[in-house]
Amino acid sequence: MRSQMLAARAAALFASDLPSGSRPSAAVVESAIAVSVRRCGGTRGCAATLAAAYGDYPETAVVRMRWARSVVQSVYEPSPALVLAA
């Protein structure tokens, strides 16, 4: 379940207007994901946008998805140091 949520969030961030390579705050990421989900008609619409980008521009889609996953993981997954401290 956790990996599915991360994948859905990454797809929504991929479909957002945020520039690849940026390091947005958690609040900006959450807002961008919410806007993308609404604009695309849900998470399936975000996944469709992602799939279309891979079909049309595979070389840039790969880079953008790596960025999106990295950002989503940094926002939604606890760092190992925090888990050990708890």
ChimeraX attribute file (.defattr): number of C-alpha atoms within 10 A of each C-alpha:
attribute: neighborCount
match mode: 1-to-1
recipient: residues
	/A:1	6
	/A:2	9
	/A:3	9
	/A:4	9
	/A:5	12
	/A:6	17
	/A:7	19
	/A:8	21
	/A:9	28
	/A:10	27
	/A:11	28
	/A:12	31
	/A:13	31
	/A:14	27
	/A:15	26
	/A:16	23
	/A:17	11
	/A:18	16
	/A:19	13
	/A:20	17
	/A:21	13
	/A:22	10
	/A:23	15
	/A:24	14
	/A:25	12
	/A:26	14
	/A:27	10
	/A:28	12
	/A:29	22
	/A:30	18
	/A:31	14
	/A:32	21
	/A:33	26
	/A:34	17
	/A:35	18
	/A:36	23
	/A:37	23
	/A:38	14
	/A:39	15
	/A:40	17
	/A:41	11
	/A:42	15
	/A:43	20
	/A:44	14
	/A:45	18
	/A:46	26
	/A:47	21
	/A:48	14
	/A:49	18
	/A:50	21
	/A:51	15
	/A:52	13
	/A:53	18
	/A:54	15
	/A:55	11
	/A:56	10
	/A:57	11
	/A:58	13
	/A:59	11
	/A:60	12
	/A:61	18
	/A:62	14
	/A:63	12
	/A:64	22
	/A:65	20
	/A:66	15
	/A:67	20
	/A:68	29
	/A:69	19
	/A:70	14
	/A:71	23
	/A:72	24
	/A:73	17
	/A:74	14
	/A:75	16
	/A:76	14
	/A:77	12
	/A:78	10
	/A:79	11
	/A:80	8
	/A:81	8
	/A:82	8
	/A:83	9
	/A:84	7
	/A:85	6
	/A:86	5
